[in-house]
Amino acid sequence: MSAGRPLAIHAQGVRVARGEREVLCGLDLSLAEGESLAIIGANGSGKSTLLSLIAGLLPHDAGALRIFDAPPHAGRSDVAIAFQDARLMTWRSALRNVTLPLEVGEGRRSAVSASVRSEGEAALARVGAAEVADRSPAELSGGERQRVALARALVRQPRLILLDEPFSALDALTRDRLNEELPEMVGSASVLLVTHDMEEALLVADRVVVLGSAGAIVAETPGLRGLPAAQRRAALSAGAGIASQQALREALRA
């Protein structure tokens, strides 16, 4: 975590239980404003549960959790989330999918205002999908649908973006391209990414942590986000990148 910067997320001793099973057991985690953090771990380690807590979709049983120094709650405009499934509305164009959060704020008008359309178009351009604005989701490739979903998450210019394995269902080439572009797409927003992919985690994050049993952080390593875009992929195969991948593998095996 970057010292001295305000916190986007601060979790201290967070516990979540499902019956007799503890999903998260005293988790301590911080994310600075503008920082990108990737979380990897085995199934059942509590990764998706943590995202749901931060998004205000689930309560926690004990401990303290603050998002921009306030309790988490659903529907806040400064927090956005994108999932593995793009979850686009099939009867709306790509642009109208992107503008949906803005339309809700305006009272769900049947026709979008010029300002809302302009903001939606800017969000699509930001993720490299300006040309698909008037297409339906059925006309889009998997990578294009995920770009539209990201644009929808970014359109309200959130301060925190939660990403739940957003590219895992895509083909390898499309996934690699989006991983390389993501740090620039999100700009200065804070990012929390849940993924199973070590390379993805290292490419898009400033830090990578490994969650072990019941949400205990068992390892942490620097990511490559701070490097120029053209250097990140090559850095994975260089000394520091190889060492980071090895450390993550060993933590996951343990």
N, C-alpha and C positions, 0 to 999 in steps of 0.2 A: 504494500500500500504506500502511496506517496505521502511522505510526512508533511504535516502542516496543512493539508488541503481539507476542506469540509467533506463530510461523509455523505455519500448517496445512500449507503446501506450500513447499518450497524446492528449486528446480532450478537447478543451476549447470553450464553446459557440457554439457548432456545431448545425446548423439548416439545416433541409431538409424539403421542402414543396412539396406536390403533389397537384397542383391546389391551392385551398383555404385551404386545410387541411395541418397542420403542423405535419409531422411524427416524427421529432425530433425538440425540441424547446430549444435551448441553452444548449445542453448536455455538462457537464463537467465530464471527466472520465480519470483515469490514471491506467496504468498497469506496474509494475516494471519488469525488465528483470528477468526471472526465476520464476515469480509469476504465479499462476493459479487463474483466476477470472471467476465465473459463473454468468450469467445474467438470471433472470427469470422475467416473466411478462405476462400479458394477451395478447391475440392476438391483433395486432394493436398497441402495445406499442413501436414498432420500433426496436425490437431485431435483426431481420434478416437484416433490412436496415443498422443497425450499422455494422454488419459483412461485408456486401457488400461494405460499405464505406472504411473500414479498408483494405479489399482485393483489393481496387482500381477498383471495378466493377461499382461503382456509384459515381457521384460527390456530394459534399455537397454545400449548397447554401450560407452559412455564417459560420463564426467561423474558428478556427484553428484545424487541425488534422495532427499529425506527427507520423510516424511509424519508430522507431529507428532514430528519429530526422531527418526524411526526409518525403516529401509528399508521400501519398500512391499512388501506381500504380500497375496495374495488371501485372502478370507474373514474379514478383521478386522471386528469389530462396530462400530468407530467410523467406518467409511467405507461409504457406501451409493451405489448407482448406479441411475439410471433411464434408459431408452432411449426412442427414438422409438416403437417397438412396445411396448405395455404388457406383453406376454409373460405374460399371466395363464393360469393352469391352468384349462381349460374345465370340468373335473369338480369344481372347488371353488367354493364361494360366494365372493362378494367378501370377506367377512370372513375366510374360511379362506385366501384368497390373501394377505391382509394379515398374518395371524398365522404364515405359513409360516416366516419367519426365527426366530421365537420357538419354534415347535414343533421346529425342527431343534436348537435349543439345549437343548430338554427331552428330546430323543431320539425325535422323530417319533411321539408318542403318537397313537392313533386318535381320541381325543376331547380337545379342548382344555380346559385347566384354566380355572377361573373368572378367575384373574388374567391369563392369556394372552388370554382373550376380552375382558376389560375393557381391556387395553392395545390390542388391535386395534380395538375400538370407539372408543377415544379418538383413535387415529390417523385413522380414517375421519372422525370429527367435526372433527378439525383441518383436514382438506382439504375440508370441506363436503360429505361424502358419507355421512353417518351413515345416511341412509334406504335405501341400497343394500346394506346389510350382508348380507342373506340372499338377494340375487339372484345368479343365475349370470352369468358374463361375457357370455353370449349375450343377456342381457336388458338390457345396459348400452349407453348411447350411447358414442361415441368419447371424449367429454369425461369421462364417468363412469369409463370404463376407465382413463384416464390419472390421474384422481384416486385411484383404487384403487392404481395402480402407485406413485404418490407416497406414499400412506399406507404401503404395504409398505416403501418406502425409509426412511420416517421412524419406523417402529414401534419400532426399537431405539434411537431418539434418537441418531443418529450425530452426530459432531462435524464431519464433512465429507460433503457430498452432491455427487456427480458427475452432471451432467445432459447427456445426449447427444441434442440436438434433441428434447426430450420432447413438444413440441406441434406439430411441423411437419406431421404428417399430419391435423391437425384442421381443421375449417372455421374461417373467419376470426373469426367472432364468439366461438366457444368458445375459440380460441387467445388472443384479446385478453382475455377474461375471466380465463383462467388466468394470463396474464402479469401482470395487475394484482394478482391475489391471491397469487402465488407468494412475494413477499418476506415476507408475514405467515405463510404456511404453513410456511416453513423455519425461522422464528424466529431463534435466535442461532447456528445452524449456519453453518459456512463453506460456500460454494457455488462450484463451478466449472461453468459452463454453456458448452457448445459449441453454436453456432447459426449459421445463415446470415442470420438476420433481424435487421437493425440496430435496429429499433424494440424488438423483444423484448430484445435485449442491453441497450439503454439503460434499459428499464423495470425490469429485475430486478437489475441489477448496480450496484455502487459504482464499478467501473472496467470499461472495455471495451478489449481489445487486439486488434490485427489481426495475424494470422500471415501472413507472406509466403512466399516460396519456401523450402522446407526448414525451415520452422518458425522463421524469424527474425521477431522482433517488429518491425514496421515503423511502428506507430502506437499511441497510447494516448490515451483520452479519458475524462473522468468520466462515470459513469452517473447515473441519477435515483433510485436505490433509497432514498437518504436523505430524499427528500421524503415528506410525508404521502401515503397511498394515493390520496386524492381529487385530488391535484395532479399526479401523475406523467404521466397521459395528456395533460393540457393542456400540460405543460411540453415535450412533444415538439414542439409547434408554436410554442413561444416562442423567444426569441433564443438561449439556451444550447443548447436541444434541437436547433434547426435547425443551429447551428454544429457541434455534435457529429456529427450525421448527415452533414453536408457533409465534415467531416474524415475520417470513416470511408469515405465513398464515394471520396474522392480516394486514400486509402491502398489501397483494394481495386483501383482502376483501375491504380495504379502497380505 
